[in-house]
Structure formats: C-alpha cells, structure tokens
Amino acid sequence: MDARVSATTIAAYGMKAQADRLRHVSENIANADTPGYRRKLVSFDAVIENARPTGLVEASEPRLDRTELPRIYDPAHPMADGQGFYDGSNVDLVVEMADAREATRSYEANLRVFEQSRQMSASLLDLLRR
C-alpha cells in the first residue's frame, strides 16, 4: 500500500463503492416486477496506480445477471405471447434485501473508520499544540 493513502481515503473509497452497490440493489428492488428486467450485479475492483495496488477499491460497472428469466403464464398480460407466456424478472427480493443490508453495514463500518481517523488526527494536532 502506498504511504500516501490515508485511512480516511480508504474509508471514503469504501463508502463510495458501497453507495454505488446500494444504488444498484435499489434499482433491482424497484424493478423486481418489471417484465424482462435482468438483475444488475456489481463487484469491487482494486484501484491500481503505476502498476501497483493502492489499497483502495471501486465499484465495477454493473453487469447483468444472465440467469434465465422465469416464464410466467398470464394470457391477459399485454406482453404475453401467443401461448400466454411472458418473461418475468430474475430479481429475488430476499437476496436483494440481504445485499442491501450488507452494503449498508459495510458503509457504516467505513464511516466509523473515517470518523475515528479524523478524531485521531484532531487529537494528534491537539498534542502537537501543547
């Protein structure tokens, strides 16, 4: 890890990555009943500078979950085909709620690291002033 990267910077990158993840989880939940909607997945990538890892992470570009969409029988649905079926969404609300909880807790943990680091820096400045 680069000596110039501080704990507050690491925590800030972590909070941003978790916020991005939570945004995509929210989109998945909002579109759970949208026919043909594919769940968005986000992973975390290490930030590389000068061909060396920095200890920071970023959320990747979202990719679509390629699991098969469920076929739903509803002949009255406007998107139903000639046999009365349409493609549903591959969003599982239980999984999305678990992902949302995990992202929220990770965000809160990074926030605590950020606040603790800030408090330690303030305490150090107070000691140096004496």
C-alpha positions, 0 to 999 in steps of 0.5 A: 500500500502506498504511504500516501493513502490515508485511512480516511481515503480508504474509508471514503473509497469504501463508502463510495463503492458501497453507495454505488452497490446500494444504488444498484440493489435499489434499482433491482428492488424497484424493478423486481416486477418489471417484465424482462428486467435482468438483475444488475450485479456489481463487484469491487475492483482494486484501484491500481496506480503505476502498476501497483495496488493502492489499497483502495477499491471501486465499484465495477460497472454493473453487469447483468445477471444472465440467469434465465428469466422465469416464464410466467403464464398470464394470457391477459398480460399485454406482453404475453405471447401467443401461448400466454407466456411472458418473461418475468424478472430474475430479481429475488427480493430476499437476496436483494434485501440481504445485499442491501443490508450488507452494503449498508453495514459495510458503509457504516463500518467505513464511516466509523473508520473515517470518523475515528481517523479524523478524531485521531488526527484532531487529537494528534494536532491537539498534542502537537499544540501543547 
